[in-house]
Amino acid sequence: MNDHDRRNPHAPPAMSAAAAQQALADAQALAEDGTHYLRSVTDMAEHCPVVTQDAIYTDSGIKLVEKGVRIDSRLYDRLVQHKLRDPIDGLLGAEHTVDLPAIEAAALAQCADEQAGGGLGALLARAHGGPEALIAPLRGMVLPAPMAFKLTVMREQRRELFDHSVRMMLLAVHLALGSGLGARDASLLAAAALLHDIGVMHMDPVWNDPEHKVTGPDRKHLVAHPITAALLLRAQGAFPPAVETAVLEHHERMDGTGYPRGLRGPDISPMGQILMLAEVATAFFEKYSALAAQRLSLSLRLNHRKFAPHLAALLQPLLADGPGAAVALSPPQEEAGRMLATLGGAFDRWAELRTGVPTGLLAGDSRHPGAFVEQRLQALQQSLVEAGAHPRQESEIAVHLQGDPQGASELALVRGEALWQLGSIVHATQRRWPRLSGNAPIDAAEAAVAAWCAHCAGLLAAA
């Protein structure tokens, strides 16, 4: 489960050293370019007054805009045509900036607004006997003016991203308190969570369209956005390295399947481990309007190798009290049959095609697509076996779940998550080795992988 991951179904796989270097270059270019971010700034200025705090110069010393000038969308073309001497965030000011009191108010509003619906903010506040314990670390955060301005643009132009960041911040504080972090570290972690997605503000807004499927080279910005965010934080000089590192790692996974560096276990910092779990958990509550807590609980069990066990354990009590935790949500029999057929068909087809891949390659490292698919499918199948949900266990499952709608609901959710992971494996394979779906010559082993990806794509489209 790799979610911009859950919010973005096309998240990339772990990367090679060369690919990581390329991602760094892409991130630096994204941070320096700022084309899409500038558009957000000038669009915001149409309804939220933005004024230059200092004159804006090109990198060659030419003055573009005087100090004290109100920005509007007409200035976009002038600004975007030049490389600026200084980052734009430090040169502009806006009314009603997102400062610490505004962040506290947004956090309290989430806890209150979600109370009736039993959302994540309500669960967290209830766990602490009210929101105060969650709010206290926010008052110790450092928020430089340029970052406050960037958050203001996020709130005004990408409200869903701002709300996500606040919600994730609250969950990160909950995990920090449960882990025994001190007040200072809890405040640092809150800042990291709040700012973890500032790199997304520099991405093409097309990524915000769930109907738009981005493939090939265009996916590089997804890999780069955690690095972009870390670079933007580093440029402030206001945060210790632990904050930059945590932001960089918020899409890593304990089993090495995350990005951008494919780190494993203890190579991921303690704050990074908290952020990556908070990111996924928050996304569940944002994606699912029904049974989010139940779905997340099952997903964490199915993906227990991806997250630190002691942190997942801090979430499970919350989820047991979540809305609809005891409600059954079984799919129609026809849909359940398609889910089972899709998973079984994918596993069986790979069992056939893998005979065309030399054993040495299958057992090697994941630089070969055959080894990558083999290892990812083995992990998925093992998780299903451990959850009692593998297709080959179907006859036994049917007997045990007869007359048990709650059990049938949990089985459906587990298999739904497995289907999502199957799709993730296919997307990751095609992205990592684009030649498999192109016209470039491939050998017999690669052809087997390409045939499996095509087969699974057809199964998933029909599921």
PyMOL commands that set and color helices and strands:
alter all, ss='L'
color gray80, all
select helices_A, chain A and resi 17-33+35-44+73-80+88-90+100-113+120-127+132-140+145-157+159-178+183-195+198-202+205-208+216-236+241-248+265-267+270-287+292-302+309-320+333-356+359-362+369-386+391-400+405-432+434-437+444-462
alter helices_A, ss='H'
color red, helices_A
select strands_A, chain A and resi 50-52+56-57+63-65+92-94
alter strands_A, ss='S'
color yellow, strands_A
deselect
rebuild
show_as cartoon
